[in-house]
Amino acid sequence: MPKFLAITSGGLHGALEQELKSLGYTGIEKREAGIIFESDWKGCYRANLQLRCASRVLYPLFDFPAQNPDEIYDNIRRYDFTKFLDLKGTFAIDTVVKDTS
């Protein structure tokens, strides 16, 4: 089953988690940017329409640690984006960075 990421503001993680549970979503995991949950695509559309504490719902393609910008680009180059874009298409990279020092 696909996993989706419901994006929320820092102080709303708890409220979003309860909202997802009350709507019957499973596989809930807290993350830095929001909450991961499992659902089919119909449930993703429903979440986009019904969640009040989430600003949007995303479908993460992959997740990996990187220590510098080169590692980000090296990991992204490994993914076959031709499933989504033609060879002249472009895309944006959205990262979540946290200082672990």
Helices and strands as residue ranges (DSSP letters): E 3-7, G 10-12, H 13-22, E 26-30, E 34-38, H 41-50, E 56-58, H 69-77, G 81-83
